[in-house]
Amino acid sequence: MPHTFAHAPLLASLCLALAACGGGRAPEPDARPAAEAPVTTASFSDSDPHPETARARRYAVHGVDVARFQTAVDWQAARESGVNFAFIKATEGGDMVDPMFKDHWRDAGRAGVRRGAYLFYYHCRAPEEQARWFFRHVPKAPGSLPPVLDMEWTPTSPTCTIRREASVIRRDAAVIVAMLTEHYGTAPLLYTTVDFFEDNELWRLSGVEFWLRSVAAHPSDRYPGQPWTFWQYTSTGLVPGIGGKADINVFAGGEVAWADWLARRSVQ
């Protein structure tokens, strides 16, 4: 993801499984049903491919992630070129909304792209506030992808560069995961980078599906033994319909596995 910074039943079983663990809007009517959005083959290129790019291209289901920097996306062209899903930045912390979120969310849905939203974690804000802020801006739209919690270090943030203990990071993750799960009815994905994953021992989290960034090697090389559902394999992709360089991701399975995963994990 672009590295940009601005400043009940809560699934008790999930929290107990974490090693460190101590009202949606109306559905969007403009997203096509899943039956009208079959998998299309990727026809992308890459301005700076790495040795594992060819391996990534062998996965059947490709998609992108976007934020404020992608200001003019032709989502229909992107869909036709093989963008089957998109993760869209929605919020950061407890007071920032990505200015392109509404446009991307609406237009990706109209083009038949399976869409999901992500919360960029802010290290200087309470996790409860961040989850509630996300709820205010991301609709509980049936058929959308699970929400995503994006956790990274923020060394260039103008307002928050702290690096707290790993146990605190994992505790915050547990709180946000539980709140997002309760609100959307499906557990979020957790996106992270190699250094953040290692520094905070995120493999100790149970019951969490990972979306892993690895833009120079296969995830099995950078995250040994860690299962993953999505792999962000490049940030220098060239995708028809998206101006400039784009982040490209793949789903871990084939078309049948994709359909099964969507049936189990989409927002209801």
C-alpha positions as MATLAB code, in Angstrom:
seq = 'MPHTFAHAPLLASLCLALAACGGGRAPEPDARPAAEAPVTTASFSDSDPHPETARARRYAVHGVDVARFQTAVDWQAARESGVNFAFIKATEGGDMVDPMFKDHWRDAGRAGVRRGAYLFYYHCRAPEEQARWFFRHVPKAPGSLPPVLDMEWTPTSPTCTIRREASVIRRDAAVIVAMLTEHYGTAPLLYTTVDFFEDNELWRLSGVEFWLRSVAAHPSDRYPGQPWTFWQYTSTGLVPGIGGKADINVFAGGEVAWADWLARRSVQ';
ca = [
       0.000    0.000    0.000;
       1.156    3.527   -0.462;
       3.110    4.527    2.627;
       1.250    7.742    3.432;
       0.524    9.124    6.834;
      -1.781   11.726    8.363;
      -1.438   12.081   11.422;
     -21.584   -7.565   23.373;
     -19.938  -10.281   21.854;
     -16.517   -9.182   20.717;
     -15.428  -12.617   19.675;
     -13.961  -13.593   23.012;
     -12.660  -16.790   21.542;
     -10.558  -14.796   19.085;
      -9.068  -12.648   21.808;
      -8.199  -15.678   23.890;
      -6.403  -17.128   20.921;
      -4.220  -14.056   20.522;
      -0.935  -14.522   22.287;
      -0.838  -10.888   23.357;
      -4.511  -10.449   24.043;
      -5.122   -9.510   27.430;
     -23.995    0.724   12.684;
     -23.242    0.247    9.105;
     -24.754    2.332    6.370;
     -27.220    1.071    3.800;
     -25.693   -1.220    1.146;
     -24.421    0.422   -2.009;
     -26.822   -0.411   -4.840;
     -24.275    0.033   -7.625;
     -22.120   -3.084   -7.122;
     -22.719   -5.984   -9.468;
     -23.648   -9.386   -8.013;
     -20.856  -11.947   -7.882;
     -22.402  -13.908  -10.746;
     -21.805  -10.923  -12.998;
     -18.146  -10.606  -12.037;
     -16.282  -13.716  -13.239;
     -12.505  -13.933  -12.947;
     -10.670  -12.251  -15.813;
      -7.065  -13.009  -16.726;
      -4.488  -10.377  -15.858;
      -2.906   -8.441  -18.708;
      -0.556   -6.290  -16.657;
       3.102   -5.392  -16.942;
       5.685   -4.177  -14.440;
       8.170   -1.325  -14.705;
      10.590   -3.012  -12.302;
       9.876   -6.757  -12.063;
      11.673   -8.912   -9.498;
      12.644  -12.583   -9.921;
       9.347  -13.843   -8.466;
       7.107  -11.647  -10.629;
       6.701  -14.444  -13.158;
       5.642  -16.780  -10.365;
       3.098  -14.254   -9.132;
       1.633  -13.994  -12.613;
       0.783  -17.707  -12.515;
      -1.862  -17.085   -9.843;
      -5.330  -16.844  -11.375;
      -6.884  -14.007   -9.380;
      -5.227  -10.593   -9.460;
      -6.251   -7.268   -7.984;
      -4.994   -3.890   -6.830;
      -5.028   -1.585   -3.846;
      -5.601    2.138   -4.236;
      -5.704    5.348   -2.227;
      -5.688    9.098   -2.754;
      -2.809    9.016   -5.237;
      -4.860    7.136   -7.815;
      -6.971   10.123   -8.745;
      -8.260    9.036  -12.147;
      -8.973    5.325  -12.404;
     -10.934    3.919  -15.315;
     -12.349    1.027  -13.335;
     -14.057   -0.569  -16.325;
     -10.754   -0.709  -18.221;
      -8.999   -2.016  -15.134;
     -11.650   -4.700  -14.691;
     -11.334   -5.817  -18.287;
      -7.543   -5.996  -17.930;
      -7.765   -8.447  -15.031;
      -8.435   -6.420  -11.885;
     -10.766   -8.825  -10.100;
     -10.617   -7.162   -6.690;
      -9.555   -3.889   -5.110;
      -8.689   -2.902   -1.573;
      -9.422    0.801   -1.128;
      -8.016    3.023    1.587;
     -10.873    4.397    3.682;
      -9.571    5.809    6.953;
      -6.429    6.513    8.924;
      -6.499    6.847   12.675;
      -9.605    8.449   14.093;
     -10.046   11.638   12.090;
      -8.785   11.134    8.541;
     -10.793    9.865    5.552;
      -9.053    9.209    2.261;
     -10.432   11.847   -0.143;
     -10.728    9.331   -2.986;
     -12.491    6.622   -1.005;
     -16.075    7.382   -2.012;
     -15.220    7.683   -5.704;
     -13.142    4.505   -5.791;
     -15.716    2.567   -3.787;
     -18.609    3.610   -6.033;
     -16.847    3.228   -9.367;
     -15.113   -0.063   -8.598;
     -18.467   -1.514   -7.589;
     -20.136   -0.309  -10.765;
     -17.405   -1.966  -12.843;
     -17.929   -5.315  -11.149;
     -14.672   -5.263   -9.181;
     -14.934   -7.044   -5.820;
     -14.071   -4.267   -3.395;
     -13.000   -3.972    0.208;
     -11.847   -1.105    2.409;
      -8.844   -0.747    4.674;
      -8.099    1.039    7.910;
      -4.563    2.391    8.138;
      -3.488    1.972   11.751;
      -2.282    5.138   13.533;
       0.104    4.439   16.382;
      -0.973    7.473   18.425;
      -4.708    6.783   18.661;
      -6.751    4.345   20.712;
      -7.764    1.264   18.710;
     -11.431    1.619   19.692;
     -11.552    5.124   18.236;
      -9.979    3.946   14.999;
     -12.476    1.127   14.565;
     -15.469    3.382   15.281;
     -14.197    5.993   12.806;
     -13.930    3.272   10.142;
     -17.530    2.189   10.868;
     -18.726    5.745   10.197;
     -17.293    5.805    6.675;
     -17.319    2.254    5.319;
     -20.748    0.800    4.475;
     -21.731   -2.681    5.531;
     -22.364   -3.634    1.911;
     -23.312   -7.278    1.285;
     -20.869   -8.991   -1.057;
     -17.970   -6.679   -0.326;
     -14.615   -8.087    0.715;
     -13.730   -8.318    4.401;
     -12.354   -5.102    5.887;
      -8.593   -4.825    6.238;
      -6.440   -3.655    9.124;
      -3.212   -2.229    7.674;
      -0.402   -2.203   10.266;
       3.028   -0.785    9.429;
       5.721    1.326   11.030;
       5.338    5.042   10.247;
       8.857    6.540   10.378;
       8.010    9.427    8.031;
       4.744   10.420    9.684;
       4.648   14.142   10.523;
       2.670   13.461   13.693;
       3.398    9.987   15.032;
       6.601    7.965   14.753;
       6.474    6.045   18.030;
       7.406    2.354   18.165;
       5.635    0.691   21.053;
       6.244   -2.773   22.422;
       5.149   -5.771   20.401;
       2.690   -6.858   23.078;
       0.929   -3.482   22.862;
       0.779   -3.683   19.069;
      -0.747   -7.146   19.210;
      -3.220   -6.047   21.875;
      -4.392   -3.167   19.659;
      -4.686   -5.556   16.731;
      -6.868   -7.851   18.841;
      -9.207   -4.998   19.774;
      -9.636   -3.762   16.200;
     -10.002   -7.267   14.765;
     -12.741   -8.091   17.266;
     -14.620   -4.842   16.676;
     -14.462   -5.108   12.880;
     -15.573   -8.738   13.033;
     -18.586   -7.928   15.158;
     -19.625   -4.962   13.032;
     -19.196   -6.469    9.554;
     -19.967  -10.078   10.391;
     -16.703  -11.355    8.991;
     -13.156  -11.181   10.332;
     -10.830   -8.607    8.759;
      -7.640   -9.357    6.911;
      -4.400   -8.060    8.373;
      -2.017   -6.388    5.921;
       1.572   -5.914    6.974;
       5.197   -5.614    5.895;
       8.175   -7.854    6.545;
       9.791   -5.674    9.220;
       6.549   -4.986   11.075;
       5.608   -8.668   11.011;
       8.967   -9.673   12.457;
       9.350   -6.832   14.975;
       5.927   -7.503   16.484;
       5.886  -11.292   16.161;
       2.585  -11.175   14.345;
       2.745  -14.924   13.749;
       1.543  -15.157   17.353;
      -1.874  -13.892   16.272;
      -4.386  -16.681   15.768;
      -7.584  -16.583   13.754;
      -6.268  -13.862   11.434;
      -5.848  -14.140    7.667;
      -2.850  -12.264    6.321;
      -2.301  -10.079    3.294;
       1.482   -9.867    3.038;
       3.704   -7.372    1.275;
       6.731   -8.946   -0.424;
       7.914   -6.989   -3.441;
      11.280   -8.682   -3.952;
      10.567  -12.355   -3.255;
       7.827  -14.895   -2.666;
       6.161  -14.671    0.777;
       7.535  -18.111    1.640;
      11.010  -16.569    1.543;
      10.209  -13.449    3.568;
       7.632  -14.944    5.962;
       8.778  -18.570    6.330;
       5.979  -20.902    7.329;
       3.328  -18.170    7.480;
       0.074  -18.904    5.599;
      -1.271  -16.019    3.535;
      -4.440  -15.236    1.607;
      -3.248  -12.254   -0.443;
       0.245  -11.330   -1.610;
       1.188   -7.804   -2.660;
       3.950   -8.696   -5.078;
       4.771   -5.366   -6.692;
       4.331   -1.638   -6.222;
       5.578   -0.858   -9.737;
       2.836   -2.521  -11.742;
       1.406   -1.036  -14.909;
      -2.326   -1.652  -15.093;
      -4.566   -0.466  -17.946;
      -6.982    2.088  -16.557;
      -4.722    3.134  -13.672;
      -2.334    6.013  -14.276;
       1.247    5.616  -13.053;
       2.603    2.713  -11.046;
       0.207    0.484   -9.144;
       0.297   -2.048   -6.326;
      -0.720   -5.470   -7.642;
      -1.848   -8.376   -5.494;
      -2.773  -12.009   -5.973;
      -5.132  -14.350   -4.166;
      -3.521  -17.547   -2.874;
      -5.790  -19.991   -4.736;
      -7.408  -20.568   -8.101;
     -10.834  -19.610   -9.408;
     -12.730  -22.300   -7.511;
     -10.960  -21.434   -4.256;
     -11.698  -17.750   -4.907;
     -15.411  -18.403   -5.318;
     -15.440  -20.501   -2.162;
     -13.519  -17.872   -0.192;
     -15.899  -15.128   -1.316;
     -18.896  -17.214   -0.304;
     -17.445  -17.737    3.176;
     -15.765  -14.413    3.835;
     -17.704  -11.662    2.107;
     -19.705   -9.176    4.139;
     -23.268  -10.457    4.468;
];
